[in-house]
Amino acid sequence: MRAAVVRDFNADLALERVPDPACPETGVVLEVAACGVCRSDYHGWTGGHPNVVNGSILGHEYCGTVVEAGPRAQHKVGDRLIAPFILGCGACPACQTGASNTCAHQVVPGFGAPGAYAECVAVPFDHNLVHLPDSLSPALAAGLGCRVTTAWQALTDRADVKAGEWVAVHGTGGIGLSVLLLAKMLGARVVVVDIVDEKLEHAVTHGADATVNASQVDAAAAIRDITGGGAHVSIEALGIAATTNASVECLATLGRHVHVGMPAGDGMMEINMRAIYAKQLAFYGTRGMPSWKYPTLLGMIERGDVDISPMVAREIPLSAASAELRAMGGPTPPGTAVITDFLG
């Protein structure tokens, strides 16, 4: 099969013919219909993730059709499925209690296992996979594997956002835009922070109540002014110290910070602990979403309760993935890219 392979960090992915994946006993092989290009991929491409090495195939936001099923698989050939990026084993205490996104035996394609920047991908533990509704295009469905579901988990499971609350979101990439769309559906008021005016204007067209350009003003102070004392919830969607501290400092007393952005490298950063202590803040981490929560989210999308189409700005061939990753080293335009052509 054709795949885009990491050979050197910060260099174009090598387009190669590689062996077709072996089918897992407890899973399936999918013919990939779409795969998102995510900032987490960028961290791996630059050498910032320990599980991405020479020979790795990136890609963890994917959907596709089953072309081979293992003897213990729960799905069959021909099924169209969406995959959460964290594949829980199904047997450990975390999985048995519904927290499969914290599974100690998890498999994450693209980070330690071959990913979906390829014509096919092997998916173990296929009980995690969910049927793709006919009304949802593969390009939109791909984003459900990471960005949309992670944002939903952050807002509902971790932050428990209520209607009328102020939600600040720092960074308007795929996660940040998902937070905006979903928080507005929940009835929250949303202030969006970025350094690219085009992305802030894009956020306004999709419901943002206020925007802050962090390159021009003190973002935390601006948010406290806009919200009359601070946001109730703040979502960090980039993974760097500047946005993490702005997220903490923009909160009102008893506010909730939710850290979504994947920190690069060793993950160490300096945090304003005085703000956390003095305002008695809650500080949450979050990563992914258990697959059993998919039906609720998919139902809302199918009913039209939330329109996630602004997520996808462009559909690209596999050969264009390198350019998308390289662009993430600087300011990027609104929306995200999804690979839908694996031969181009």
C-alpha positions in Angstrom: 0.0 0.0 0.0 1.0 3.7 -0.3 1.9 5.6 2.8 3.6 8.8 4.0 6.5 7.8 6.2 8.6 9.8 8.7 12.2 9.5 7.6 13.7 12.7 9.0 12.2 15.1 11.5 11.1 18.4 10.0 11.5 17.0 6.5 8.9 16.1 3.9 7.3 12.7 4.6 8.5 10.0 2.2 5.8 8.6 -0.1 6.5 4.9 -0.1 5.1 1.5 -0.9 4.9 -0.4 2.3 3.5 -3.8 3.3 -0.2 -4.0 3.8 -1.0 -4.2 7.6 -1.6 -7.5 9.2 -5.1 -7.9 10.6 -5.2 -8.0 14.4 -7.0 -11.0 16.0 -9.1 -8.6 18.0 -9.6 -6.0 15.3 -9.9 -5.1 11.7 -8.1 -3.5 8.7 -9.7 -0.4 7.4 -9.4 1.1 3.9 -8.9 4.7 5.0 -11.5 7.1 3.6 -10.2 10.2 5.4 -7.5 11.2 7.9 -7.1 14.6 9.5 -3.8 16.4 9.7 -3.6 17.3 13.4 -1.2 19.5 15.5 -0.4 16.4 17.5 1.0 15.0 14.2 3.1 18.1 13.9 4.6 17.4 17.3 5.6 13.9 16.2 6.9 15.2 12.8 9.2 17.7 14.6 10.6 15.0 16.9 8.6 16.2 19.9 7.0 12.8 20.7 9.0 9.8 21.9 6.9 7.3 20.0 7.5 8.8 16.6 10.7 7.6 15.0 12.2 6.9 11.6 9.7 4.7 9.8 6.6 5.9 11.7 3.4 6.5 9.8 1.4 9.3 11.3 -2.4 9.7 11.4 -4.8 9.2 14.3 -8.0 11.0 13.1 -9.4 8.5 10.6 -12.4 6.6 9.3 -12.9 4.0 6.7 -14.3 0.7 5.5 -13.5 -2.7 6.9 -11.6 -4.8 4.3 -10.5 -7.6 6.7 -11.7 -8.7 10.1 -9.9 -10.8 12.7 -11.5 -13.9 14.2 -12.4 -12.0 17.5 -13.5 -8.8 15.8 -16.9 -7.3 16.5 -17.3 -5.8 13.0 -17.4 -7.3 9.6 -16.1 -6.6 6.1 -18.0 -3.7 4.5 -18.7 -1.8 7.8 -18.0 1.9 7.6 -16.5 3.0 10.9 -15.1 5.9 12.8 -12.1 5.3 15.2 -11.3 7.2 18.4 -7.6 7.9 18.4 -7.2 6.1 21.8 -8.0 2.4 21.4 -8.7 0.9 24.8 -8.1 -2.8 25.5 -11.7 -3.3 26.9 -10.5 -5.6 29.7 -8.6 -3.4 32.2 -10.3 -1.6 35.2 -10.3 1.7 33.3 -12.1 0.3 30.3 -14.5 -1.7 32.5 -15.5 1.5 34.3 -16.1 3.5 31.1 -12.8 5.4 31.1 -11.2 3.7 28.1 -9.4 6.9 27.1 -7.2 6.3 30.2 -6.5 2.6 29.4 -3.0 1.5 30.5 -2.8 -0.9 27.5 -4.1 1.6 24.9 -3.0 1.6 21.3 -2.7 5.0 19.5 -2.2 4.7 15.7 0.4 7.2 14.6 2.1 7.2 18.0 3.7 3.8 18.5 1.6 1.9 15.9 1.3 2.6 12.2 -1.2 5.4 11.6 -3.6 6.4 8.8 -1.5 8.5 6.5 -1.8 5.4 4.4 -4.3 3.5 2.2 -5.0 1.1 5.0 -4.6 0.9 8.8 -4.8 -1.9 11.2 -7.1 -1.3 14.2 -6.9 -3.6 17.2 -9.6 -3.7 19.9 -12.3 -2.9 17.3 -15.0 -2.7 20.0 -13.8 1.0 20.1 -15.0 1.6 16.6 -18.4 3.2 15.8 -20.5 3.0 12.7 -20.2 6.1 10.4 -23.7 7.6 9.8 -24.6 7.9 6.1 -25.3 11.6 6.7 -21.7 12.3 7.8 -19.1 12.7 5.1 -15.7 10.9 5.7 -13.9 14.3 5.8 -16.1 15.5 8.6 -16.1 12.1 10.4 -12.3 12.0 10.5 -12.2 15.0 12.9 -14.5 13.1 15.3 -11.6 10.8 16.1 -9.7 13.5 17.9 -10.7 17.1 17.8 -14.4 17.1 18.2 -14.6 14.3 20.7 -11.7 15.7 22.7 -13.4 19.1 22.8 -16.7 17.5 23.9 -15.0 15.5 26.7 -13.3 18.7 27.9 -16.5 20.7 28.0 -18.9 18.1 29.4 -16.9 15.5 31.4 -14.1 17.7 32.8 -15.5 21.3 32.9 -19.2 20.5 33.2 -20.0 23.7 31.3 -23.4 25.2 32.0 -25.6 27.4 29.9 -24.8 31.1 30.4 -21.2 30.5 31.6 -18.3 32.2 30.0 -15.8 29.9 28.2 -12.5 31.1 27.0 -10.6 29.1 24.4 -6.9 29.7 23.8 -6.0 28.7 20.2 -8.4 28.3 17.3 -7.1 25.3 15.5 -9.1 22.1 15.3 -9.7 21.7 19.0 -10.3 25.4 19.6 -12.9 25.7 16.8 -14.6 22.5 18.0 -14.8 24.0 21.5 -16.4 27.1 20.1 -19.0 25.3 18.1 -19.9 22.8 21.0 -19.8 25.4 23.8 -22.3 27.6 21.9 -24.5 24.6 21.4 -24.4 24.1 25.2 -25.6 27.7 25.7 -22.3 29.1 26.9 -20.8 32.5 26.0 -17.4 32.1 24.3 -14.4 34.4 24.0 -11.7 33.1 21.5 -8.0 33.9 21.7 -5.5 33.7 18.9 -2.8 35.8 17.2 -4.2 35.6 13.7 -6.9 38.1 12.9 -8.3 36.0 10.1 -8.9 33.1 12.5 -10.6 35.5 15.0 -12.9 36.9 12.3 -13.7 33.3 11.3 -14.6 32.5 14.9 -17.0 35.5 15.0 -18.8 34.2 11.9 -19.3 30.9 13.8 -20.7 32.4 17.0 -17.9 33.7 19.1 -19.2 36.4 21.5 -15.8 38.1 21.8 -12.3 37.7 20.5 -8.8 38.6 21.8 -5.6 39.0 19.7 -2.9 37.8 22.2 -0.2 39.4 20.1 -1.7 42.9 20.7 -3.0 42.8 24.3 -2.6 40.9 27.6 -5.1 38.1 26.8 -5.9 37.2 30.4 -6.6 40.9 31.4 -8.7 41.4 28.3 -10.8 38.3 29.1 -11.3 39.4 32.7 -12.5 42.7 31.4 -14.8 41.2 28.7 -16.4 38.7 31.1 -16.7 41.1 34.1 -14.3 39.4 36.4 -13.0 36.3 34.6 -14.2 33.2 32.6 -15.9 30.3 34.4 -14.1 27.8 32.2 -10.9 28.2 30.1 -9.7 25.6 27.5 -6.1 25.6 26.6 -5.8 24.2 23.1 -2.2 24.7 22.0 0.1 23.1 24.7 2.6 25.9 25.4 3.4 27.9 28.5 2.1 31.2 27.3 -1.4 30.0 26.6 -1.5 27.8 29.7 -0.7 30.7 31.9 -3.1 33.0 30.1 -5.8 30.3 30.5 -5.2 30.1 34.3 -4.9 33.9 34.8 -8.1 34.7 32.8 -10.3 32.7 35.1 -12.7 34.0 37.8 -12.4 32.7 41.4 -13.3 29.0 41.5 -12.9 28.8 37.7 -12.0 25.6 35.8 -8.9 25.3 33.5 -9.0 22.3 31.1 -5.7 21.5 29.5 -6.2 19.9 26.0 -3.1 21.0 24.0 -0.5 18.3 23.9 2.8 19.6 25.3 5.8 19.0 23.1 9.1 17.5 24.2 9.4 16.6 27.9 6.2 18.6 28.7 7.8 20.7 31.4 6.6 24.3 31.7 6.4 27.0 34.4 2.8 27.6 35.6 1.4 30.5 37.7 0.6 28.5 40.8 -0.2 31.7 42.7 -3.2 32.3 40.4 -4.3 28.7 40.9 -3.9 28.9 44.7 -5.3 32.4 45.2 -8.4 31.9 43.1 -8.9 28.3 44.2 -9.0 27.1 40.6 -9.6 23.6 39.4 -6.9 22.4 36.9 -8.0 19.5 34.7 -6.1 17.4 32.1 -8.0 15.7 29.3 -7.2 13.4 26.4 -9.6 11.8 24.0 -13.1 10.5 24.8 -14.4 7.0 25.5 -16.1 5.4 22.5 -19.4 4.8 24.4 -20.0 8.5 24.3 -20.0 8.6 20.5 -23.7 7.9 19.9 -24.8 11.0 21.9 -22.5 13.3 20.0 -23.3 11.7 16.7 -27.0 12.0 17.4 -26.7 15.8 18.0 -24.7 16.2 14.8 -27.3 14.2 12.8 -30.2 16.2 14.2 -28.5 19.4 13.3 -28.1 20.5 16.9 -24.5 21.5 16.0 -22.9 22.1 12.6 -19.3 20.8 12.6 -18.8 21.6 8.9 -16.7 24.7 9.6 -14.0 22.3 10.9 -12.9 21.2 7.5 -11.3 23.9 5.4 -9.7 21.8 2.7 -9.5 18.2 1.5 -6.0 17.3 0.3 -4.1 14.4 -1.3 -1.6 12.4 0.8 1.3 14.2 -1.0 0.2 17.5 0.5 0.4 16.4 4.1 4.0 17.5 4.5 3.1 21.1 3.5 0.3 21.1 6.1 2.6 20.0 8.8 5.3 22.5 7.8 2.8 25.3 7.9 2.0 24.5 11.6 5.4 26.0 12.5 3.8 29.5 12.1 0.4 31.1 12.0 -2.1 29.0 10.1 -5.4 29.9 8.3 -8.8 29.0 9.8 -10.1 25.4 9.6 -8.3 22.1 9.2 -7.0 19.9 6.4 -8.2 16.3 5.8 -6.5 13.8 3.6 -9.1 12.2 1.3 -7.0 11.2 -1.7 -4.4 8.5 -0.8 -3.1 8.1 -4.3 -2.4 11.7 -5.1 
